[in-house]
Amino acid sequence: MALEPLRAVIARHGLATRKSLGQHFLLDPQLLARIARVAGSLAGVHVIEVGPGPGGLTRALLATEAASVTAIEIDPRAIAATSDLLADHAARLRVVAGDALEIDVTTLAAAPRAIVANLPYNAGTAMLLRWLHQAGDFRVMALMFQHEVAERIVAPPGSAHYGRLAVLAALTVDRTIAMNVPAAAFSPPPKVESAVVRLVPHAVQPSPALLEGVGRVTAAAFGQRRKMLRGSLKSLGGAALLERVGIDPQRRAETLAPADFVRLAEAL
């Protein structure tokens, strides 16, 4: 049975995009299939999707060999639209009503699990920060962000986009920008370009305590990134802390490698 066009689904459910929810819908089936493929083989994997909207990416994920797809949605209109797919995929699709920022997604699906999502612009970074702390619980994450956020995730030390997000990502995942998505591909088009980032967790993950320490250090260091580290890290020990681990107190945060932040966190 042919699937109803996504524009018809949007019209039938009154699914006009809402800025407050960061909604921009992708409607091209071929593009949505490409995004699903960024995750690699999903055979036997339980996939979590956040913000399915009218269900376009959900359709693409159900067309893979994924063991199941769990779609988390906060918008009642989109919940109804995605739930239409249950008629043909009741055994593999689950639609969860709720805010992904308040849900531990690892409780929704068994391992092996993956996250594949076109994330809402207004909450994507906050979601990613949480998932990076749980990176070992996922096989892969394929996530769409504003292009600037994608650059912040993959940024190397010394670059303009290097900061807390890049440090945490480097310590927990291998990260690449897998594909760019132009604004014109969305309905309605956002004011920025987008990109899909592929994140593959490291086999060995830092301890929760170490990640918490790195978070404290990077928050202080990048919170005042124009200052020398002796000033920006003053509340954590300043020059004495830096000298204890052999880092020049006159350096600035963007010059430190992720391993340097690990040394500082371990010294706290």
N, C-alpha and C positions, 0 to 999 in steps of 0.2 A: 504494500500500500504506500503510495507516494506521500511524503511528509508535507504538511501545510507550509507554505512559504513563511519565513520568519516575520516579514512585514504584516502578513495577515494575522499571525499570532499576536503581534504587538497591538494591532488595531482591535482585535477581538477582546483582549484583556485590558484595554485602555492603558497600555504600558508606555505612556509618554515618559521620557527620561526625566529624572529628578536630580537637580544639581546638588541638593543636600546629601544624596546618596552616592555622588560621584559616578553617575551612570553614563556610559557611552557604549552603545551596542555594536557588535560586529555581526554582519549579516551574510557575508560571503562564505558559502560552504567550503570552497577550496582553501581559503585563507584559514578558516577554523580548523580544517583537517591538518594543515601545515603546523599550526600551533600545537595540536595534539601530538604530532610526530616529534616535536622538540624533546619530549620526555623519553623518546626511544621506545623500545618494546615494552608494552604494558601487559603482556600475557601473564595472567595469574595475579596481577597487581590490583589492589583496592585503591581506587583513585578518589581523592577529595577535591571537589571544585567549590570555589567561593564566588558568590555573586553570579549565578548563571543567567540572570536576566530573562530573555525570552527562550533560552535553552539552546542557543546555537552551538556553543562549545560542548554542552552536554550531549547533543546529538553526535558530534564528532568523536567524543570519548566513548560513547556507547557503540560506535562503529569499529572500535579497536577490540583487541582481545582481553581488555581489562576484566578482572573477575567481578568487579562491581564499581559503581559510581555513586558517591554520596555528594549531593549538591546542597550547600548551605546558603540560605537566602533570607534576608531581613525584610524584603518588600513583599507584602501579601499578594500583590498583582503578579509579581514574577514567580512566586511560589505556585500560584495557580497555573501560570503558563508552563513552567517546567513540569508540573505534575501531569500535564497532558500526556507526557511521554510514558507515564506509568502503564498506560493501557497496553503498550507493546513491550515494555521492559520491566515489568513488575518484579521479576526475579533478580534483576541486576541494578536497578535504580532505587535510590532512597533520597527523598527530599526532606531536608531538615530546616525547620523555621527557627531562625535565631541570628544573633550577631556573632560573626566569626571571631571578633575581638574578645568575646566573653566565653568562647567555647574552646576547650582543649580538644583539638581536632583528632589527636591520636586516640581518643576514646570512641570515635565514631566508626573506625574501620580497623580491621586486623592487619598485621604485617603479612606480606610486604605491602607498604603503602606509599603513595605518591600524592603530591599536590600539583594540580594543573589548573590554572585560573587566570582569567582576565580580571585583575584586582581593581577595586574601586580606587580612584586616584587619591581620595581623601583619607584612606585608611591603610593603603598597601604597605607603607613602610613600617607602621606599627605592627602589622600582622607578620611581616618578614622577621622583624627583630625577635618576636616570640618564637617563630618556627626555627630560627637559627639556634636558639637555645635548646631546641629539641631535635636538631638536625639528624642525630643518629637514629631517630625513629622513622626516617623516611629513606626510600631508595633514591628518589629524585624529586626535584621541584622544578616545574616549568611555569614561570610567572611573568605576567605582563605588567610593566610599570611605565610611567612617564619616562622618556628617554634619559632625562637628567638623573632620575633616581637610578636607572639601570647603570649609568656611568659611575654613580657613587658606589654601587655595589662592587664593581669590577676594578675600581681605580687603584693604581699602584702608588706606593709612597712617592712623595714629591710632586704629584699631579694636583691640579686645581680641585678635583672632585674627591680627593683622598680625605677620609675622616673616620668617624666612629663606625659607620656602617661597613666600610671597606675592611676595617680591621677585624671586626667580628665575623664577617663573611670569609675572610682569608683564613681564619683560624678553624672554621667549621666545614667549609665546602670548597670544591673546585667550581669556579664560576666563569661563565662565558655569556656574552650577548649573542644569542643564537639567531635572531632575526629582528629586523626593524619593521615597524608597522606605521605607515603614514597616517596622518590625521584624517585624510579623505576616506580611509577605509571604515571609519566609524559613522554611526548615525546617533546623534548629531556629531559632526566633526569637533573634536576638542581643539583647544588653542595650541596644543603641543604635540610633538611626535611621540611615539611609543616604541617600546622594544620588549622582546621576550628574552628573559634570562634563564639559562639552564644551570641549575645548582645540583651538584652531586656531592653528598656528604662524604667527608673523610672517613676512612675505615676506623680510625682511632679519634675519638672526640675529647676535647678538653673537659675537665670536671666542671660541674655547675659552679663550684666555689671559685675556680679560676676564671670562668667567664664573668662572674659577678665582679671579681677584682679588676679584670680588664675593662669592664663597663665603667667602674668608678674612675679608673685612671684616664680612659679616653674621654669621659664626660668632662673632667677637669681640664685635660690638655687641649681638646678641641673647642671647649667652651670659651677659651680665650686664646685662639690659635695665633693671633698676632704677637702674643707675648712669648718671651723665652720660657722654656720649661721650668726654670727655677721660680718664675712668677706664677705661671698657670697651675703648677702643682704644689704651690705653697701650702695649701690646706692639707696635703697628704705627706708633707715632709720636705718638699722643695728641693733645694740643692743637696741636702744631706741624703735624701732618698736616691737622687740621681747619681751622686758620687759613689754610693754604696754598690750600685750595679754597673758602674763604669760608663755612664752616659754624661756627656758634656752638658752642664746646666744651661749653657747658652744656646743650645739647639732649640728648634721649634717642633711642634707636634708633627707637622706634615713630613718631617725628615726621618722619623722613626719607622722602622719596619714593624710588622705585627709581632715578631719575636721579641722586639724591644719592649713592647707593651706587656707581653707575657712576663718578662723579667721584672718589670716594675710591679706588676700585680703580685707576683710571688714574693717580692720583697716587702710588701705592705704588712 
